[in-house]
Amino acid sequence: MGTDYWKELIGFINKMAQHGMIAAADLSLIYATDSVEEAIAHIRRKAIEPFGLKRVARIRRHFPWLGERGLSGAAAVR
């Protein structure tokens, strides 16, 4: 798949904006690219930075009933 795959959908979304079905301002949120780096930059620019979101490192506790074992020497997270 590449950006060519999404051309019809993007055209349809543009038509929806022309008919007032969606806000024209929302078109800037849609971004098609073949580059992972460009996609990540777009997500950061449109969805993370405007809201002041920060990455939070969280250690997920293990679930023994799923057969998972905790990390040896790691503090238990509850």
KEKE-3310 file (N, C-alpha, C; in steps of 0.2 Angstrom, whole numbers, plus 5000, padded with zeros to 4 digits):
npx = (5004:5002:5002:4994:4984:4975:4970:4957:4948:4953:4949:4935:4933:4937:4927:4916:4919:4917:4904:4899:4898:4908:4920:4929:4941:4946:4951:4965:4969:4970:4982:4991:5005:5020:5030:5036:5042:5037:5024:5024:5029:5018:5008:5013:5013:4999:4991:4998:5007:4998:4990:4998:5003:5013:5025:5023:5031:5026:5026:5019:5011:5013:5003:4999:4989:4989:5000:5011:5027:5034:5047:5063:5070:5064:5054:5038:5024:5009)
npy = (4994:5011:5029:5031:5022:5028:5038:5039:5039:5050:5060:5058:5062:5076:5080:5079:5089:5100:5100:5103:5092:5089:5098:5110:5114:5102:5095:5097:5088:5076:5065:5058:5047:5039:5038:5033:5041:5054:5052:5050:5063:5071:5066:5070:5084:5087:5080:5078:5088:5100:5098:5097:5084:5072:5059:5045:5033:5018:5003:4988:4977:4960:4946:4932:4922:4922:4915:4923:4929:4939:4952:4947:4952:4965:4978:4975:4981:4989)
npz = (5000:4997:4996:4985:4987:4995:4989:4983:4995:5001:4992:4993:5006:5005:4997:5005:5014:5006:5004:5017:5026:5035:5045:5036:5042:5048:5038:5039:5048:5042:5034:5022:5019:5014:5022:5038:5047:5043:5046:5060:5064:5060:5068:5081:5079:5077:5086:5098:5103:5103:5114:5124:5129:5137:5136:5146:5156:5160:5169:5166:5176:5179:5174:5182:5180:5166:5163:5163:5169:5181:5179:5184:5200:5198:5205:5212:5204:5208)
capx = (5000:5005:4998:4990:4979:4971:4968:4949:4946:4954:4945:4929:4933:4937:4920:4912:4920:4914:4896:4898:4897:4913:4923:4935:4947:4948:4955:4972:4971:4971:4988:4994:5012:5023:5036:5034:5045:5033:5018:5025:5029:5011:5004:5015:5011:4992:4988:5001:5009:4993:4987:5003:5004:5019:5025:5023:5033:5023:5028:5013:5012:5012:4997:5001:4984:4990:5006:5016:5031:5037:5054:5067:5073:5060:5049:5031:5020:5002)
capy = (5000:5018:5035:5030:5018:5032:5044:5040:5041:5057:5064:5058:5067:5083:5081:5079:5095:5105:5099:5104:5087:5089:5105:5111:5114:5096:5092:5097:5082:5070:5065:5052:5047:5033:5039:5032:5047:5060:5051:5052:5070:5073:5064:5074:5091:5088:5076:5077:5095:5105:5096:5096:5078:5069:5052:5042:5026:5014:4996:4984:4971:4953:4942:4925:4918:4921:4912:4928:4929:4946:4952:4945:4958:4971:4979:4974:4987:4987)
capz = (5000:4997:4996:4980:4989:4999:4985:4982:5001:5003:4988:4996:5012:5003:4994:5011:5017:5001:5006:5024:5030:5040:5045:5032:5046:5050:5033:5040:5052:5038:5031:5019:5018:5013:5027:5045:5051:5042:5050:5067:5065:5059:5074:5086:5078:5077:5092:5105:5105:5105:5120:5130:5131:5138:5137:5153:5156:5165:5169:5167:5180:5175:5175:5183:5177:5159:5162:5163:5175:5182:5178:5190:5203:5197:5210:5210:5203:5210)
cpx = (5004:5000:4993:4984:4973:4968:4960:4946:4947:4950:4938:4928:4933:4930:4915:4913:4917:4907:4894:4897:4902:4916:4929:4942:4950:4952:4963:4974:4972:4978:4990:5001:5014:5029:5033:5036:5040:5026:5018:5025:5022:5007:5006:5013:5004:4989:4991:5003:5004:4990:4992:5004:5011:5019:5026:5025:5030:5024:5021:5015:5010:5006:4998:4996:4984:4996:5012:5020:5034:5044:5058:5071:5069:5055:5042:5027:5012:4998)
cpy = (5006:5023:5034:5026:5022:5038:5045:5042:5048:5062:5064:5062:5074:5085:5082:5086:5101:5105:5101:5099:5086:5096:5105:5111:5107:5092:5092:5091:5076:5070:5058:5052:5040:5033:5038:5039:5053:5059:5052:5059:5073:5072:5069:5081:5092:5085:5076:5084:5100:5104:5096:5090:5076:5062:5050:5035:5023:5007:4992:4978:4965:4950:4935:4920:4918:4918:4916:4927:4936:4946:4951:4951:4965:4972:4978:4980:4985:4993)
cpz = (5000:4997:4991:4982:4992:4995:4984:4989:5003:4998:4990:5002:5010:5000:5000:5014:5013:5003:5013:5028:5036:5039:5040:5036:5048:5044:5035:5045:5048:5034:5029:5017:5017:5018:5034:5049:5050:5046:5057:5068:5065:5066:5080:5085:5079:5083:5098:5107:5107:5111:5126:5133:5132:5139:5144:5153:5161:5164:5170:5171:5176:5178:5176:5179:5169:5157:5162:5169:5175:5180:5185:5193:5202:5203:5208:5209:5204:5208)
residu = (MET:GLY:THR:ASP:TYR:TRP:LYS:GLU:LEU:ILE:GLY:PHE:ILE:ASN:LYS:MET:ALA:GLN:HIS:GLY:MET:ILE:ALA:ALA:ALA:ASP:LEU:SER:LEU:ILE:TYR:ALA:THR:ASP:SER:VAL:GLU:GLU:ALA:ILE:ALA:HIS:ILE:ARG:ARG:LYS:ALA:ILE:GLU:PRO:PHE:GLY:LEU:LYS:ARG:VAL:ALA:ARG:ILE:ARG:ARG:HIS:PHE:PRO:TRP:LEU:GLY:GLU:ARG:GLY:LEU:SER:GLY:ALA:ALA:ALA:VAL:ARG)
# end
